[in-house]
Structure formats: C-alpha cells, structure tokens
Amino acid sequence: MCVVDFGMIVEINKVLKEKGIEYSIHSIGGCASCGLALKQEGKKCNVDVIIDIMNDHLKKYWLKVRSSHEEGIFIVESQFHQNK
C-alpha cells in the first residue's frame, strides 16, 4: 500500500509555502492516506508545477502522485510499480 502520512503532508505543505505557492495538501480519509486533495489558499498556480514539487519531495520515500479523474485529487503510487 502506498501511504503518505501526516508528517509527509506537513513537509510538502512547508515546501509549497517556501516556494510561495498558495495551495495546501490534505489527506483523504484519515491520518495516513493513499489519496491527497489539493486546496487553493490564494493565487492560482499551475497544478503540474505542484505535482512536480510533490513528486520531487516524495521520491525519497519511493512514492509519486498522479492526477485522478477528479480535479484537485491525487492518487499516491509506488515508484516500484511503474510501467516500463
């Protein structure tokens, strides 16, 4: 199971803030999540930029996110299970 825990969410939100991106990430469901929701807090930003930032941060955990069919919702996946 690919899980982003509360600490990882705090870390990602800190990075977004440091980069001046006025969005925050929230878990879907509980304290540990295999899904994330994006919330706009201020000025608009390209979601692809946010995905790149999240993936850059999550790579140390061998995880990545991808957009789901629902806007602002991301699915967390293992980098071990990538299609080649």
N, C-alpha and C positions, 0 to 999 in steps of 0.2 A: 504494500500500500504506500502511496506517495503522499506524505503528510507535511504540511507547513504548520509548524507550531506557533504559539503566541509570540515567543521570543523572535522568531524569524520575521513575523509580521511587524513587530516593533522595529527591527533592524531595517526592513525595507521602507517603512514609513519615515524613518530617520534619514535614509539616503534620499528619498524623494524630497523631503523638506530641505536638506542641504543643497540640492540641485535647483531649488526654487520652484519645484513642481507642486502645484496646489491641489493635489489629489491624495487620497489615503486608501490603503488596502485593508479589507476586513475579511475575517473568516466567514465561511458559510457553514452554519451548523453549530460549532462549538469552539472549544479551546484549541483543538487541533483539527485541521481541515485539509481535504483534498480538493477544495474549491475556494476561490477567492473572489471577492466583489470589490469593484473599484468605485470610489465615491469622489466626485468633483467637489473641492472645497473652495475654489476660486476661479482664476482664469483658466481657459481651455488649453489643453495640451494634446498633441498627437498621441493616441493610445499606443502606437507602435514604439514610440520613444519610451513610454512607461514599461512596456513589455520587455524591451531590451535591457532596461535598468534592472527589472526584477530578475530576468534570466541571468544577467551578469552576476547578481548577488547570489542567486540560488545555485549556480554551478558548483560552488564549493560543497554543497550538500548533494550533488549529483541529481538535482531536480531542475525542472523548467516549467514554464507556464505557456499555455496557448489559449487563444480566444475560444470561447464556446459559441454556440449559435445564438446565445442571449447577450446583448450588448452590456459591457461592463462586468461580465462574469468570465473568470478564467479557470481552466482545468489544470491541475498540477500533475505532471508526469515525471517518471524516472528517465534520466538520460541513458540508463542501461537498456531501455526497451525501445530505442529509436529504430525506425525502419531504415534500412540501408539500401 
